Amino acid sequence: MWPPPAGVWAGSDDAQGYARAVSDQPESQGAAEPAGELSGPPGATEGASPSSPLQAAQRAFEVGDFAQVRVLTRSLLTHQDPEVARAALALRRRTSIDPVQVGVLVFCLLLFAYVVWTYVLS
């Protein structure tokens, strides 16, 4: 178990969400999340029941379980409520691969291969 967050970062929303996520106290002992503390655009979960898959995906995103976010939002992309579908799409985009990062990675690998070829193998 990680120690609880300390210092300047301890008061941030991320630190509080992390502390709740790694807490080993049952919800009945005070580890429960306060109602309405979901990240994302305002109104993203309007009309959703408290235990909806969209809120579960929001909680998984807050904790950093992006694979679970992709699994939960897959079925919500075709939801009959357009607000829920838009919120699921926004979550899915936030967890997708950034094409700029892929380009930088490819460039770095090519540069590394060039340096190895030029200075090590020649």
PEDA-V406264 format. One record per residue. RES is the residue in one letter. PSI is psi in radians with two decimals (NA if undefined). Layout:
((RES PSI) (RES PSI))
This chain:
((M 2.31) (W 2.64) (P 2.73) (P 2.63) (P 2.53) (A 2.88) (G -2.75) (V -0.66) (W -0.37) (A -0.50) (G -0.07) (S 2.81) (D -0.63) (D -0.75) (A -0.71) (Q -0.71) (G -0.68) (Y -0.75) (A -0.68) (R -0.65) (A -0.65) (V -0.01) (S 2.38) (D 0.21) (Q 2.43) (P 2.77) (E -0.52) (S -0.26) (Q 0.30) (G 0.11) (A 0.13) (A 2.58) (E 2.39) (P 2.57) (A 2.48) (G 0.34) (E 1.02) (L 2.48) (S 3.01) (G -3.13) (P 2.57) (P 2.42) (G 0.13) (A -0.49) (T 0.33) (E 2.41) (G -0.05) (A 2.47) (S 2.75) (P -0.47) (S 0.59) (S 2.76) (P -0.52) (L -0.76) (Q -0.61) (A -0.67) (A -0.68) (Q -0.79) (R -0.71) (A -0.65) (F -0.75) (E -0.64) (V -0.42) (G 0.23) (D 1.36) (F -0.49) (A -0.72) (Q -0.62) (V -0.79) (R -0.66) (V -0.78) (L -0.58) (T -0.24) (R -0.79) (S -0.37) (L -0.23) (L -0.44) (T 0.43) (H 2.58) (Q -0.43) (D 2.04) (P -0.50) (E -0.74) (V -0.74) (A -0.71) (R -0.72) (A -0.68) (A -0.71) (L -0.69) (A -0.73) (L -0.72) (R -0.71) (R -0.61) (R -0.32) (T 0.10) (S 2.95) (I 2.36) (D 2.12) (P -0.51) (V -0.70) (Q -0.66) (V -0.76) (G -0.75) (V -0.70) (L -0.80) (V -0.77) (F -0.79) (C -0.69) (L -0.71) (L -0.70) (L -0.74) (F -0.79) (A -0.71) (Y -0.78) (V -0.75) (V -0.79) (W -0.76) (T -0.80) (Y -0.30) (V -0.83) (L -0.20) (S NA))
